[in-house]
Amino acid sequence: MSRQSCYPSDLTDDEWALVEPLLPAAGSGGRSEKHPRRDIVDAIVYVVRTGCAWRQLPADFPPWQTVYWYFVRWEKQRVTLRILD
């Protein structure tokens, strides 16, 4: 279940429609993802826009360790550069 948008930094539906196709496909097989990708992206944008530490993410976002793991993984794959373009 996805969290309710409540922060000014949360992506709008139009922004999400542009960002979602740029994200790598979820791993094939295995278990499904525990947290919606939109929540992960919203959490990353929250950290970037507010300048807070990863550990200070509000509790309604996925755990900071999960968000940070995706951020590092997507940085290595240069996903964030594609999104910025």
N, C-alpha and C positions, 0 to 999 in steps of 0.2 A: 504494500500500500504506500502510495506516494504521500509526502508531507504536503501540507497546505502552504501555498506561497504567502509569505508575510513580510519579506524584506525588500527594500527598494532595489537591491542587487539581483533579486531573482529574475531569471530569464522570462520574457513574455512568450506566449505561444508562438508568435512569429519568429522570434529569435531562436527558440528551441527547434523550430522546423528547419532553420538554416544550419544549426550546429549538429544536430543528431546524425545526419548522414556522414559527417566528417569523422565521427568516432569509430574506432576499430570495432569490428564485429565481436560479439560476445564469444567466448571460447566454445568450441564445438563439443558436444557431449558433456558429461559431468553434470554437476548440479547447476541450477539456474542462479542468476545473480540475486543476492539477498536484498540489495538496495537499488532502487531505480536509478538509472544513469543520470536522469535529469536532476535528481537530488544531489548526486555527486558533483555535477557541473555547477549547480547553484552554490554548493558549499565552497568549491574552488574559487568561484567568482567572489563570494563573500569575503574570503581570506584576502584575495587580491585587492578588492576595493576598500576594505576596512583597515587592512594592514595588521589584523590581529594574528596572534600565534596560532598554529594549527591546533594546539591543545585547548585553545579558548573558543573553538567553534561552539555555537549554541547547541543545546542538547537536542533540538528538533532536527538537526542534520544527522546524517549517518556518523558513526564514530570517526574521530579525527584520523585514526590510523588507517582506516579504509580510504578515506578521502585522499590522504597523503599518498597512499600506495598507488591509487589511480593517477594522481598528479605526476608522480615520478615516472610511472610507466608511460603515460601519454607524452611527457616531455622527451623521453628517450626516443619515442617513435615520431617525434616532431609534429604531433597532432595539434598542439597549441599554436604552432606557427601557421598551420593550415587554417585554423579557426580565425586567427588574427587577420589573415589575408582576406 
